[in-house]
Amino acid sequence: MMDIAINPLENRTVNRTQAAGLVRLVREFEEKGFEMRVSAKGELWGIRCISMIKGQKADYSKSMFKLVGKYIIRTADGKVIDTAA
């Protein structure tokens, strides 16, 4: 059996370094427009915050849909999807 000596000072340094890296990662994603959260299991979750068009049925991304008058139109094919709320 191996004897492993654990140095508490080294562990604290490692934990601080990992925490600093995590904070830096979250800040970088937030600068890019993401809203970041850490789950109870310690998993990172990110949601991209984008501008939306409010429709009767749902909210639509301005990057894929456009508002023409009261209609929400899909930019890829010009099909009317919904009406504005």
N, CA, C and O atoms as a Tinker XYZ file with bonds, in Angstrom:
   340  protein
     1  N      0.838000   -1.170000    0.000000    73     2
     2  CA     0.000000    0.000000    0.000000    64     1     3
     3  C      0.888000    1.241000    0.000000    63     2     4     5
     4  O      1.908000    1.291000    0.688000    81     3
     5  N      0.480000    2.249000   -0.790000    73     3     6
     6  CA     1.279000    3.469000   -0.889000    64     5     7
     7  C      0.839000    4.472000    0.151000    63     6     8     9
     8  O     -0.350000    4.644000    0.421000    81     7
     9  N      1.821000    5.124000    0.723000    73     7    10
    10  CA     1.518000    6.234000    1.622000    64     9    11
    11  C      1.568000    7.518000    0.810000    63    10    12    13
    12  O      2.583000    7.834000    0.191000    81    11
    13  N      0.473000    8.248000    0.818000    73    11    14
    14  CA     0.411000    9.500000    0.081000    64    13    15
    15  C      0.309000   10.633000    1.085000    63    14    16    17
    16  O     -0.634000   10.701000    1.874000    81    15
    17  N      1.275000   11.508000    1.045000    73    15    18
    18  CA     1.257000   12.672000    1.924000    64    17    19
    19  C      0.491000   13.788000    1.217000    63    18    20    21
    20  O      0.818000   14.141000    0.084000    81    19
    21  N     -0.494000   14.328000    1.857000    73    19    22
    22  CA    -1.297000   15.403000    1.280000    64    21    23
    23  C     -0.928000   16.697000    1.981000    63    22    24    25
    24  O     -1.050000   16.828000    3.199000    81    23
    25  N     -0.484000   17.625000    1.197000    73    23    26
    26  CA    -0.093000   18.926000    1.725000    64    25    27
    27  C     -1.300000   19.864000    1.585000    63    26    28    29
    28  O     -1.698000   20.176000    0.463000    81    27
    29  N     -1.888000   20.316000    2.695000    73    27    30
    30  CA    -3.072000   21.174000    2.604000    64    29    31
    31  C     -2.809000   22.504000    1.900000    63    30    32    33
    32  O     -3.714000   23.070000    1.287000    81    31
    33  N     -1.576000   23.006000    1.984000    73    31    34
    34  CA    -1.257000   24.259000    1.288000    64    33    35
    35  C     -1.305000   24.076000   -0.223000    63    34    36    37
    36  O     -1.791000   24.950000   -0.940000    81    35
    37  N     -0.800000   22.935000   -0.711000    73    35    38
    38  CA    -0.854000   22.658000   -2.141000    64    37    39
    39  C     -2.296000   22.515000   -2.601000    63    38    40    41
    40  O     -2.649000   23.005000   -3.674000    81    39
    41  N     -3.134000   21.854000   -1.814000    73    39    42
    42  CA    -4.544000   21.680000   -2.172000    64    41    43
    43  C     -5.258000   23.024000   -2.261000    63    42    44    45
    44  O     -6.050000   23.236000   -3.179000    81    43
    45  N     -4.995000   23.932000   -1.333000    73    43    46
    46  CA    -5.619000   25.250000   -1.372000    64    45    47
    47  C     -5.195000   26.015000   -2.610000    63    46    48    49
    48  O     -6.004000   26.702000   -3.234000    81    47
    49  N     -3.919000   25.894000   -2.965000    73    47    50
    50  CA    -3.409000   26.572000   -4.158000    64    49    51
    51  C     -4.086000   26.030000   -5.411000    63    50    52    53
    52  O     -4.482000   26.798000   -6.289000    81    51
    53  N     -4.217000   24.726000   -5.494000    73    51    54
    54  CA    -4.878000   24.103000   -6.646000    64    53    55
    55  C     -6.326000   24.554000   -6.711000    63    54    56    57
    56  O     -6.814000   24.902000   -7.786000    81    55
    57  N     -7.027000   24.555000   -5.575000    73    55    58
    58  CA    -8.428000   24.969000   -5.559000    64    57    59
    59  C     -8.582000   26.428000   -5.981000    63    58    60    61
    60  O     -9.505000   26.761000   -6.724000    81    59
    61  N     -7.685000   27.302000   -5.514000    73    59    62
    62  CA    -7.747000   28.720000   -5.900000    64    61    63
    63  C     -7.483000   28.883000   -7.393000    63    62    64    65
    64  O     -8.128000   29.697000   -8.053000    81    63
    65  N     -6.546000   28.119000   -7.921000    73    63    66
    66  CA    -6.224000   28.196000   -9.345000    64    65    67
    67  C     -7.404000   27.720000  -10.181000    63    66    68    69
    68  O     -7.739000   28.344000  -11.189000    81    67
    69  N     -8.039000   26.622000   -9.775000    73    67    70
    70  CA    -9.208000   26.114000  -10.501000    64    69    71
    71  C    -10.361000   27.100000  -10.414000    63    70    72    73
    72  O    -11.051000   27.332000  -11.406000    81    71
    73  N    -10.576000   27.676000   -9.251000    73    71    74
    74  CA   -11.667000   28.645000   -9.081000    64    73    75
    75  C    -11.416000   29.883000   -9.927000    63    74    76    77
    76  O    -12.344000   30.416000  -10.536000    81    75
    77  N    -10.180000   30.343000   -9.971000    73    75    78
    78  CA    -9.846000   31.510000  -10.782000    64    77    79
    79  C    -10.066000   31.206000  -12.263000    63    78    80    81
    80  O    -10.543000   32.064000  -13.006000    81    79
    81  N     -9.725000   30.008000  -12.692000    73    79    82
    82  CA    -9.953000   29.605000  -14.078000    64    81    83
    83  C    -11.429000   29.542000  -14.417000    63    82    84    85
    84  O    -11.837000   29.941000  -15.508000    81    83
    85  N    -12.237000   29.041000  -13.482000    73    83    86
    86  CA   -13.680000   28.967000  -13.680000    64    85    87
    87  C    -14.292000   30.362000  -13.757000    63    86    88    89
    88  O    -15.140000   30.628000  -14.609000    81    87
    89  N    -13.865000   31.240000  -12.875000    73    87    90
    90  CA   -14.366000   32.622000  -12.887000    64    89    91
    91  C    -13.997000   33.302000  -14.198000    63    90    92    93
    92  O    -14.818000   34.008000  -14.784000    81    91
    93  N    -12.773000   33.096000  -14.662000    73    91    94
    94  CA   -12.315000   33.684000  -15.922000    64    93    95
    95  C    -13.146000   33.150000  -17.099000    63    94    96    97
    96  O    -13.537000   33.916000  -17.980000    81    95
    97  N    -13.411000   31.849000  -17.111000    73    95    98
    98  CA   -14.211000   31.227000  -18.168000    64    97    99
    99  C    -15.628000   31.803000  -18.201000    63    98   100   101
   100  O    -16.142000   32.136000  -19.268000    81    99
   101  N    -16.253000   31.919000  -17.031000    73    99   102
   102  CA   -17.610000   32.464000  -16.946000    64   101   103
   103  C    -17.626000   33.914000  -17.428000    63   102   104   105
   104  O    -18.535000   34.304000  -18.161000    81   103
   105  N    -16.654000   34.704000  -17.038000    73   103   106
   106  CA   -16.603000   36.113000  -17.462000    64   105   107
   107  C    -16.435000   36.232000  -18.972000    63   106   108   109
   108  O    -17.056000   37.090000  -19.600000    81   107
   109  N    -15.594000   35.373000  -19.561000    73   107   110
   110  CA   -15.404000   35.405000  -21.013000    64   109   111
   111  C    -16.705000   35.092000  -21.744000    63   110   112   113
   112  O    -17.034000   35.745000  -22.734000    81   111
   113  N    -17.449000   34.095000  -21.259000    73   111   114
   114  CA   -18.718000   33.765000  -21.899000    64   113   115
   115  C    -19.747000   34.874000  -21.695000    63   114   116   117
   116  O    -20.526000   35.159000  -22.604000    81   115
   117  N    -19.766000   35.502000  -20.527000    73   115   118
   118  CA   -20.695000   36.593000  -20.285000    64   117   119
   119  C    -20.381000   37.785000  -21.183000    63   118   120   121
   120  O    -21.298000   38.485000  -21.614000    81   119
   121  N    -19.105000   38.029000  -21.471000    73   119   122
   122  CA   -18.729000   39.103000  -22.391000    64   121   123
   123  C    -19.213000   38.822000  -23.806000    63   122   124   125
   124  O    -19.469000   39.749000  -24.574000    81   123
   125  N    -19.338000   37.542000  -24.152000    73   123   126
   126  CA   -19.806000   37.154000  -25.483000    64   125   127
   127  C    -21.332000   37.111000  -25.573000    63   126   128   129
   128  O    -21.875000   36.770000  -26.624000    81   127
   129  N    -22.034000   37.451000  -24.484000    73   127   130
   130  CA   -23.489000   37.511000  -24.520000    64   129   131
   131  C    -24.202000   36.313000  -23.932000    63   130   132   133
   132  O    -25.406000   36.154000  -24.131000    81   131
   133  N    -23.488000   35.469000  -23.214000    73   131   134
   134  CA   -24.118000   34.308000  -22.581000    64   133   135
   135  C    -24.484000   34.635000  -21.139000    63   134   136   137
   136  O    -23.821000   35.438000  -20.482000    81   135
   137  N    -25.542000   34.004000  -20.661000    73   135   138
   138  CA   -25.891000   34.059000  -19.240000    64   137   139
   139  C    -25.481000   32.709000  -18.668000    63   138   140   141
   140  O    -26.027000   31.681000  -19.068000    81   139
   141  N    -24.532000   32.695000  -17.742000    73   139   142
   142  CA   -23.948000   31.454000  -17.245000    64   141   143
   143  C    -24.477000   31.110000  -15.851000    63   142   144   145
   144  O    -24.708000   31.993000  -15.024000    81   143
   145  N    -24.663000   29.813000  -15.608000    73   143   146
   146  CA   -25.079000   29.294000  -14.313000    64   145   147
   147  C    -24.317000   28.003000  -14.035000    63   146   148   149
   148  O    -23.870000   27.323000  -14.958000    81   147
   149  N    -24.176000   27.676000  -12.763000    73   147   150
   150  CA   -23.568000   26.418000  -12.342000    64   149   151
   151  C    -24.663000   25.606000  -11.661000    63   150   152   153
   152  O    -25.312000   26.083000  -10.730000    81   151
   153  N    -24.866000   24.368000  -12.133000    73   151   154
   154  CA   -25.912000   23.514000  -11.575000    64   153   155
   155  C    -25.489000   22.985000  -10.205000    63   154   156   157
   156  O    -24.352000   23.182000   -9.778000    81   155
   157  N    -26.407000   22.318000   -9.529000    73   155   158
   158  CA   -26.125000   21.735000   -8.221000    64   157   159
   159  C    -25.033000   20.656000   -8.313000    63   158   160   161
   160  O    -24.325000   20.396000   -7.340000    81   159
   161  N    -24.906000   20.035000   -9.488000    73   159   162
   162  CA   -23.886000   19.010000   -9.705000    64   161   163
   163  C    -22.536000   19.610000  -10.069000    63   162   164   165
   164  O    -21.546000   18.888000  -10.187000    81   163
   165  N    -22.489000   20.929000  -10.246000    73   163   166
   166  CA   -21.246000   21.589000  -10.615000    64   165   167
   167  C    -21.054000   21.734000  -12.111000    63   166   168   169
   168  O    -19.964000   22.087000  -12.561000    81   167
   169  N    -22.096000   21.469000  -12.893000    73   167   170
   170  CA   -22.014000   21.594000  -14.348000    64   169   171
   171  C    -22.273000   23.031000  -14.767000    63   170   172   173
   172  O    -23.110000   23.713000  -14.175000    81   171
   173  N    -21.557000   23.494000  -15.785000    73   171   174
   174  CA   -21.766000   24.839000  -16.315000    64   173   175
   175  C    -22.883000   24.815000  -17.357000    63   174   176   177
   176  O    -22.923000   23.934000  -18.216000    81   175
   177  N    -23.777000   25.779000  -17.274000    73   175   178
   178  CA   -24.859000   25.933000  -18.241000    64   177   179
   179  C    -24.807000   27.351000  -18.762000    63   178   180   181
   180  O    -24.642000   28.296000  -17.990000    81   179
   181  N    -24.946000   27.506000  -20.061000    73   179   182
   182  CA   -24.939000   28.835000  -20.652000    64   181   183
   183  C    -26.086000   29.015000  -21.617000    63   182   184   185
   184  O    -26.391000   28.124000  -22.409000    81   183
   185  N    -26.716000   30.161000  -21.550000    73   183   186
   186  CA   -27.802000   30.507000  -22.457000    64   185   187
   187  C    -27.402000   31.789000  -23.167000    63   186   188   189
   188  O    -27.018000   32.766000  -22.524000    81   187
   189  N    -27.487000   31.789000  -24.471000    73   187   190
   190  CA   -27.134000   32.982000  -25.237000    64   189   191
   191  C    -28.296000   33.963000  -25.175000    63   190   192   193
   192  O    -29.426000   33.637000  -25.540000    81   191
   193  N    -28.000000   35.159000  -24.709000    73   191   194
   194  CA   -29.008000   36.213000  -24.609000    64   193   195
   195  C    -29.024000   36.979000  -25.928000    63   194   196   197
   196  O    -28.064000   37.674000  -26.260000    81   195
   197  N    -30.110000   36.851000  -26.672000    73   195   198
   198  CA   -30.231000   37.524000  -27.960000    64   197   199
   199  C    -31.517000   38.319000  -27.994000    63   198   200   201
   200  O    -32.408000   38.128000  -27.166000    81   199
   201  N    -31.597000   39.210000  -28.958000    73   199   202
   202  CA   -32.816000   40.000000  -29.088000    64   201   203
   203  C    -33.902000   39.146000  -29.741000    63   202   204   205
   204  O    -33.640000   38.379000  -30.668000    81   203
   205  N    -35.102000   39.296000  -29.243000    73   203   206
   206  CA   -36.208000   38.456000  -29.673000    64   205   207
   207  C    -37.373000   39.300000  -30.177000    63   206   208   209
   208  O    -37.523000   40.466000  -29.811000    81   207
   209  N    -38.192000   38.684000  -31.026000    73   207   210
   210  CA   -39.445000   39.273000  -31.482000    64   209   211
   211  C    -40.561000   38.537000  -30.762000    63   210   212   213
   212  O    -40.630000   37.310000  -30.822000    81   211
   213  N    -41.429000   39.262000  -30.088000    73   211   214
   214  CA   -42.521000   38.662000  -29.329000    64   213   215
   215  C    -43.675000   38.358000  -30.277000    63   214   216   217
   216  O    -44.206000   39.263000  -30.921000    81   215
   217  N    -44.064000   37.092000  -30.362000    73   215   218
   218  CA   -45.171000   36.674000  -31.216000    64   217   219
   219  C    -46.339000   36.175000  -30.389000    63   218   220   221
   220  O    -46.248000   36.082000  -29.165000    81   219
   221  N    -47.438000   35.854000  -31.057000    73   219   222
   222  CA   -48.613000   35.313000  -30.373000    64   221   223
   223  C    -48.336000   33.908000  -29.822000    63   222   224   225
   224  O    -48.747000   33.587000  -28.707000    81   223
   225  N    -47.637000   33.071000  -30.608000    73   223   226
   226  CA   -47.380000   31.685000  -30.222000    64   225   227
   227  C    -46.082000   31.507000  -29.433000    63   226   228   229
   228  O    -45.997000   30.663000  -28.542000    81   227
   229  N    -45.069000   32.318000  -29.775000    73   227   230
   230  CA   -43.735000   32.141000  -29.162000    64   229   231
   231  C    -42.906000   33.397000  -29.362000    63   230   232   233
   232  O    -43.366000   34.369000  -29.962000    81   231
   233  N    -41.676000   33.371000  -28.854000    73   231   234
   234  CA   -40.706000   34.429000  -29.102000    64   233   235
   235  C    -39.749000   33.931000  -30.180000    63   234   236   237
   236  O    -39.378000   32.757000  -30.194000    81   235
   237  N    -39.351000   34.824000  -31.081000    73   235   238
   238  CA   -38.535000   34.446000  -32.227000    64   237   239
   239  C    -37.243000   35.252000  -32.249000    63   238   240   241
   240  O    -37.231000   36.438000  -31.920000    81   239
   241  N    -36.161000   34.595000  -32.640000    73   239   242
   242  CA   -34.848000   35.233000  -32.716000    64   241   243
   243  C    -34.808000   36.185000  -33.910000    63   242   244   245
   244  O    -35.248000   35.840000  -35.007000    81   243
   245  N    -34.271000   37.394000  -33.683000    73   243   246
   246  CA   -34.156000   38.366000  -34.768000    64   245   247
   247  C    -33.136000   37.934000  -35.809000    63   246   248   249
   248  O    -33.132000   38.460000  -36.922000    81   247
   249  N    -32.272000   36.987000  -35.469000    73   247   250
   250  CA   -31.285000   36.519000  -36.434000    64   249   251
   251  C    -31.902000   35.591000  -37.483000    63   250   252   253
   252  O    -31.333000   35.428000  -38.563000    81   251
   253  N    -33.056000   34.980000  -37.187000    73   251   254
   254  CA   -33.679000   34.045000  -38.120000    64   253   255
   255  C    -35.053000   34.497000  -38.598000    63   254   256   257
   256  O    -35.588000   33.926000  -39.548000    81   255
   257  N    -35.630000   35.505000  -37.964000    73   255   258
   258  CA   -36.961000   35.987000  -38.313000    64   257   259
   259  C    -36.945000   37.501000  -38.390000    63   258   260   261
   260  O    -36.100000   38.154000  -37.777000    81   259
   261  N    -37.883000   38.059000  -39.147000    73   259   262
   262  CA   -38.004000   39.512000  -39.197000    64   261   263
   263  C    -39.465000   39.900000  -39.036000    63   262   264   265
   264  O    -40.373000   39.133000  -39.357000    81   263
   265  N    -39.665000   41.098000  -38.535000    73   263   266
   266  CA   -41.001000   41.626000  -38.287000    64   265   267
   267  C    -41.344000   42.577000  -39.428000    63   266   268   269
   268  O    -40.671000   43.587000  -39.628000    81   267
   269  N    -42.396000   42.247000  -40.172000    73   267   270
   270  CA   -42.866000   43.082000  -41.270000    64   269   271
   271  C    -44.319000   43.421000  -40.970000    63   270   272   273
   272  O    -45.209000   42.579000  -41.086000    81   271
   273  N    -44.537000   44.673000  -40.582000    73   271   274
   274  CA   -45.886000   45.066000  -40.161000    64   273   275
   275  C    -46.253000   44.300000  -38.908000    63   274   276   277
   276  O    -45.565000   44.378000  -37.890000    81   275
   277  N    -47.351000   43.555000  -38.994000    73   275   278
   278  CA   -47.760000   42.748000  -37.838000    64   277   279
   279  C    -47.376000   41.281000  -37.979000    63   278   280   281
   280  O    -47.700000   40.472000  -37.109000    81   279
   281  N    -46.682000   40.922000  -39.078000    73   279   282
   282  CA   -46.332000   39.533000  -39.346000    64   281   283
   283  C    -44.873000   39.232000  -39.011000    63   282   284   285
   284  O    -43.991000   40.070000  -39.202000    81   283
   285  N    -44.639000   38.028000  -38.511000    73   283   286
   286  CA   -43.287000   37.532000  -38.256000    64   285   287
   287  C    -42.962000   36.571000  -39.388000    63   286   288   289
   288  O    -43.659000   35.578000  -39.600000    81   287
   289  N    -41.888000   36.882000  -40.115000    73   287   290
   290  CA   -41.543000   36.133000  -41.320000    64   289   291
   291  C    -40.190000   35.461000  -41.131000    63   290   292   293
   292  O    -39.248000   36.071000  -40.625000    81   291
   293  N    -40.102000   34.182000  -41.547000    73   291   294
   294  CA   -38.832000   33.450000  -41.500000    64   293   295
   295  C    -37.963000   33.962000  -42.642000    63   294   296   297
   296  O    -38.398000   33.967000  -43.793000    81   295
   297  N    -36.741000   34.393000  -42.336000    73   295   298
   298  CA   -35.877000   35.000000  -43.357000    64   297   299
   299  C    -35.373000   33.988000  -44.379000    63   298   300   301
   300  O    -35.062000   34.372000  -45.507000    81   299
   301  N    -35.282000   32.720000  -44.025000    73   299   302
   302  CA   -34.748000   31.707000  -44.938000    64   301   303
   303  C    -35.632000   31.523000  -46.172000    63   302   304   305
   304  O    -35.127000   31.400000  -47.288000    81   303
   305  N    -36.964000   31.504000  -45.967000    73   303   306
   306  CA   -37.848000   31.236000  -47.102000    64   305   307
   307  C    -38.985000   32.258000  -47.252000    63   306   308   309
   308  O    -39.792000   32.150000  -48.175000    81   307
   309  N    -39.052000   33.237000  -46.359000    73   307   310
   310  CA   -40.078000   34.272000  -46.475000    64   309   311
   311  C    -41.466000   33.846000  -46.047000    63   310   312   313
   312  O    -42.434000   34.553000  -46.326000    81   311
   313  N    -41.592000   32.723000  -45.385000    73   311   314
   314  CA   -42.888000   32.205000  -44.947000    64   313   315
   315  C    -43.358000   32.945000  -43.689000    63   314   316   317
   316  O    -42.575000   33.178000  -42.768000    81   315
   317  N    -44.648000   33.313000  -43.664000    73   315   318
   318  CA   -45.240000   33.947000  -42.492000    64   317   319
   319  C    -45.419000   32.877000  -41.411000    63   318   320   321
   320  O    -46.060000   31.852000  -41.642000    81   319
   321  N    -44.854000   33.122000  -40.248000    73   319   322
   322  CA   -44.858000   32.133000  -39.166000    64   321   323
   323  C    -45.888000   32.474000  -38.096000    63   322   324   325
   324  O    -46.562000   31.585000  -37.575000    81   323
   325  N    -46.010000   33.754000  -37.766000    73   323   326
   326  CA   -46.826000   34.169000  -36.624000    64   325   327
   327  C    -47.175000   35.646000  -36.805000    63   326   328   329
   328  O    -46.705000   36.299000  -37.736000    81   327
   329  N    -47.997000   36.152000  -35.909000    73   327   330
   330  CA   -48.272000   37.582000  -35.854000    64   329   331
   331  C    -47.682000   38.148000  -34.575000    63   330   332   333
   332  O    -47.568000   37.452000  -33.566000    81   331
   333  N    -47.309000   39.415000  -34.629000    73   331   334
   334  CA   -46.683000   40.045000  -33.478000    64   333   335
   335  C    -47.664000   40.200000  -32.337000    63   334   336   337
   336  O    -48.862000   40.378000  -32.553000    81   335
   337  N    -47.155000   40.133000  -31.139000    73   335   338
   338  CA   -48.007000   40.259000  -29.946000    64   337   339
   339  C    -48.302000   41.724000  -29.665000    63   338   340
   340  O    -49.003000   42.039000  -28.703000    81   339
